[in-house]
Amino acid sequence: MAQTNELLETLKKLLKRHNKTYAEVAERLELSEASVKRLFSEQNLSLQRLDCICALMDLEISDLVREMSAEQEHAISELSHAQ
């Protein structure tokens, strides 16, 4: 489940970077905004819905996974001066 959480966090960051709101996601998925928030909080997105959200940003699911991997590598490769 750790990867699911990281994937959804990356998805949220990408939505923000692309200036997309939950309201726009809800419209694309033909759901209410509250339902979209619930999907994210319960980490319960189907691949079909994930694909639709990615398409809203002109991305593929593979782009999302690559972005998540890049964030993980970046986080692991940096040490603070104290470390």
C-alpha positions in Angstrom: 0.0 0.0 0.0 3.0 2.3 0.4 3.3 2.6 -3.4 -0.4 3.3 -3.7 0.0 6.2 -1.3 3.1 7.5 -3.1 1.4 7.2 -6.5 -1.7 9.1 -5.4 0.5 11.8 -3.7 2.4 12.2 -7.0 -1.0 12.4 -8.8 -2.1 15.2 -6.5 1.2 17.1 -7.1 0.8 16.7 -10.8 -2.8 17.9 -10.7 -1.7 21.0 -8.8 1.2 21.5 -11.2 -1.2 21.4 -14.1 -3.7 23.7 -12.3 -6.4 21.0 -12.2 -9.0 21.0 -9.5 -11.0 18.2 -7.9 -14.0 19.8 -9.5 -12.4 19.3 -13.0 -11.5 15.8 -12.1 -15.1 15.2 -10.9 -16.5 16.5 -14.2 -14.1 14.3 -16.2 -15.1 11.2 -14.1 -18.8 12.2 -14.1 -18.8 12.2 -10.3 -19.4 14.7 -7.6 -16.4 16.6 -6.1 -17.1 14.9 -2.8 -16.9 11.5 -4.4 -13.5 12.4 -6.0 -12.2 13.5 -2.6 -13.4 10.2 -1.1 -11.7 8.2 -3.8 -8.4 9.9 -3.0 -8.8 9.7 0.8 -9.7 6.0 0.6 -7.1 5.4 -2.0 -9.7 3.6 -4.1 -9.1 4.6 -7.8 -9.6 2.1 -10.5 -7.1 1.9 -13.4 -9.8 3.3 -15.7 -10.4 6.3 -13.5 -6.6 6.8 -13.0 -6.3 6.8 -16.8 -9.0 9.4 -17.2 -7.4 11.7 -14.6 -4.0 11.3 -16.3 -5.7 12.1 -19.7 -7.0 15.3 -18.2 -3.4 16.4 -17.9 -2.4 14.9 -21.2 -0.3 12.2 -19.4 -0.2 8.4 -19.5 -0.2 6.3 -16.4 3.4 5.4 -17.3 4.3 9.2 -17.0 2.8 9.2 -13.5 4.8 6.2 -12.5 8.0 7.8 -13.9 7.3 11.0 -12.0 6.8 9.0 -8.8 10.1 7.1 -9.4 12.0 10.3 -10.0 10.6 11.8 -6.8 11.7 8.7 -4.8 15.2 8.8 -6.3 15.5 12.5 -5.6 14.4 12.0 -2.0 16.8 9.1 -1.4 19.9 10.6 -3.2 20.0 13.8 -1.0 21.5 14.0 2.4 21.6 16.9 4.7 24.9 18.4 5.9 24.4 16.8 9.3 23.9 13.3 7.7 
